[in-house]
């Protein structure tokens, strides 16, 4: 991706909320696609400051400095993800050029919507698998490690998850042009930033279709974890039986607390746990369960993810 002209104030916020039109987000060449994630950084910071002010007005708990420092530290691992996205897109482009089954017009609204729903469908299954497979959860648990829940929590990013989650998007290369995919891959990610807040209540009828802060709070509640895996939409959860409406107070964070602000240990601690458990567990089948069963299940404990 090459940097493009910085968006206007209004356009920058529209992009975070996925309030864009096909005409302004359709590109023929991959090199023309803006780096929406980079452009969004100042707008996400503004949202966080507004959220903090609203939380103070509502007499809610305001962000803890130590937690926000940790979130910022974990955001540094985004640099690693920016390095790997080139490799991932190379794989996508190769598949598209050599194995695609359909030629979709790059400037057709149908292509735009196919990319939108395709990326969201891929995200749902990737996200769900990262909760249901222990070795994948080792990467994703980073995002759930905060006991606080605010917009900066969305910056708690795994250094490793992109390597595995991207595999679920590769089937789209059989039809969706790379530029269309990259646009929606970024916007899908950006949309999820504002879901990490407690200051926004129910959005009425939109709750039936869209993923909202109400639904995503349930996803992050450690007492109701394992539900609501959608990125921008909640329809896949409703279809595949993973939707859950909030029932009772929510407690955030991991079921087994990390008890540290160290961003490096937060990245690696579950991998270390798996390593020790794997070598202590007898039998090949049991060892495989340590890697591929649901988090905690291999140890005879309640599911952790």
N, C-alpha and C positions, 0 to 999 in steps of 0.2 A: 504494500500500500504506500502511496506517496501522499504527503501532506497536501491538503487542499486549503483553499481560502477559508479562514475561520468563519464559523456560522454567526449570524446575527444573534442578538440576545434571545429573541423569541424563537428563532429556529433551533438554537441550542437546546432549549427546554423542550421543544416539540420532539426532538430526536430522542431525548431521554424517555419520554412517555410514548414513543412509537407513533406519534401523531404526524406522520409523514404521508406524502402522496406517491404513487408509483412514478409519476413523471419526474419528481425531483430526486428520486433514489433509484433510478434505472441507468445502468451504464453498460456499454458494449465491451470494454476492455477491463481486465482486472486492475490494471494500473490506474484507472480513472476513479476507482472506489476510494472515497475519503477514509481517513482513519477516524471513524466516529468515536472510538473509545478515547483516543488522545484528546480530541476536541471537547469531549464531555467533562473532563476533569474539573475545570473551574465551575461548571454548572452543578456538579455533584457536591462540591464544597459549599456552594451557596445553598443548596437544598438542605445540607446538614446544619448549617447555621440557622436557617429558618426553622427547621425541625426542633433544634435546641431551644429557640425562643418560644415556640408554641408549647413545648413540653414544660417550660418554666411557667408560662401563663396558665397552663392546665394543672399546675402543681404536681406534675409527674416527676419521676426520677430523671435528673439530667445526666449527661454522659460523664463517666469517670475518666479522669485524665490518663491513668495507667492503661485502661482498656483502649482508649483511642490511640495511644502511642503504640500499643501492640498491633492494633488494626493497621496502622500506618506502616509498621515494620513488616507485617505480612504482605502488605501491598507491594513491597519491594520485589516480592517473588513474581509480580506481574511482569517484571523485566525479563525473567526467564521465559514466560509465556509468549512475550512479544518476539523472542528469538526463535521459538519453536513454531510459531504460526506460519512462518515461511515454508518450513519443511512440510507441515500439514497441508498447506495449500498446493505445494508441488505435487503431493500425492493425489489431491483432489483433481488438479488440472490434468495429470497423467491419465487418471481413470476416465475423465470426461472426454479427452481426446481419443483414447484408444478403445473404450468399452461402452460408450453411451449408446442407449437403445433408442432414444428419441431426440430429434432436433427441435428444440423449443426456440421460438423467436426471442432474441434478447430484449426487444423493446415491446413485447406483448404484455398487457396487464395480466393475462393468464399465467405467464411465466413468473411475474412478480408474486402473485398469490400462491402459486405452486411452491415457490421458495419460502414464502412466509409459513405456510402450513407444514411444509416438509421439514424446515429447521425446527419448528416447535415440536413436531412429532419425534424427531431425533433427540431433541433435548429431553423430552419426557422420559424416554426409555433409557437414555444415558444417565439421567439424574436418578431414576428409580433403581437401576442396576448398581449405582454407586452407594445406594443405601442397603442393598440386599446381598452384596458380595463383599466378604470381609476385606480382601486385599484391595478392592476399590474403595471401600469405606475408609481405609487407612489414609487415602488421599483426601477424600471429601470431608472427613470429620473436622478438618481445619476450619471449614466454613461454619460449622456448628459449635465451635469451641468457646464462644463468648457467652457469658451469663447476661450480658446487656444486649439490647436489641434496638439498634438505630441504623441510620443510613450508612454510617461508616462500617457497620458490621458486614456490609456487602463486600468490603475490601479484604476480608479474611479469606485469602485465596490460596489454594493448594498449588505448589510448584509442580506437581506431578499429574494432576487430574486431566489436564488438557491432552496429555499423551494417550490416555485411554478413552476419554469421552469422545474425541474426534472420530474414532472408528465408527461410531453410530451414525455419523453424518455422511460417511463416504458413499453409501448407497444412493444418495441424492445425485452423485456425479453421473449416474446413468441417464439423467435427464436434465437436471438444473444447471444452467451455465454458471461458471465459477464466479463471475462478477455478481450475479443475482444472489448466489449463496452467501458470499462474503458480506454483502449489505445486510442481509437478515441475520446472519450469524452475529454480527456486531450489535445490531439494534435489539435483538432478543436478549443479549447480555445486559445492555444498558437499561432496558425496561425494568429489569429485576432490582436495580439499585433502590428505587423508591418504594419497593415492597417492604423493605426492612425498616419499618417504623410503627410506633404505637399511637401516633397522634392522629392518624387517619382512621375513621370509623367505616361503617358499611357504606358501600356505593350503590345500594339499591339493586335495580334489575341487572346492572353490570356484573354483579356477583355471580350470576348464573353462567356467564360466558368467560369473563376475564379472570386471570389470576390477580388478586388484589392483596393489599396489606392484611386484610382480615384472614384470607386463606393462607397466606404465607406465614403469618404468626403461628398458626396451627402447625405448619410444617417444622418450624423451629422450636416448638414446645417439646422439651424432653419427656414430658408426661403424655404427649400425644404424637410422638415422632413416627415417621414411616407413612405419611399421608401427604397429599397435595404436592405432587412432583412437577406440575406444569411450570413453564416459564412465563409466557404471556397469556396463555389460555388455561382455563380449568376444565375444559370439555373432555380432555383425554382422561383425567382423573375420574370424571363422572362416568365415562364409558367403560373404563377398565377397573372400576371398583376401588380406587384408592382415594376417593374424595372423602373428606371428613369436615364437618361443621364444628366450630369450637364449642366445647362443652366444659365449662368450668374454667378456673384460673389457669394461666399458662406459666410454666417455669422454663426458662431458656437455658441453653448450654448442653453439654454432654451428660449422659447418664452416669458416666464415670468421669468425674472432673479431672482436668489436667493439673489444676492448682499451680499455674505458673503464668507469668507474662512474657516468657522467653519465646519469641516468634520461631526460632529455629527448632526448639524442642517440641513446640506445638505441631510443626510440620512433620516431625519424625517419630513422635512417641508411639503411635499406634503401629507403625512398621516395626519398631523395636519389640513391642509386645507380641506381635505375630511371629517374629523371628524366634524369640525365646519359647513361645508356646509350640511352635512347629517342631523344634528339636526335642522338646520334652514329651511330645505326644507320641505314643507307640502306634505302629501300624500305618501302612501307606494310605489306606482309605481315610483314617482319622487325620492324617497329616494334610491330605487334600481338603478335608472339611475345614481345617483351620484356615486355609487360603480362600476357599470358594463358598463355604456355607454363609448364612446370614451372620452379621456381627454379633459375637457373644454366644451364638448357638453352639459352636464347636466346643465351647467350654462349659456347656450345660447351664448357661445363664440366660436371662431375658435378652431379647434382641437389643443391641446398642444403637443401631442406626435407623 
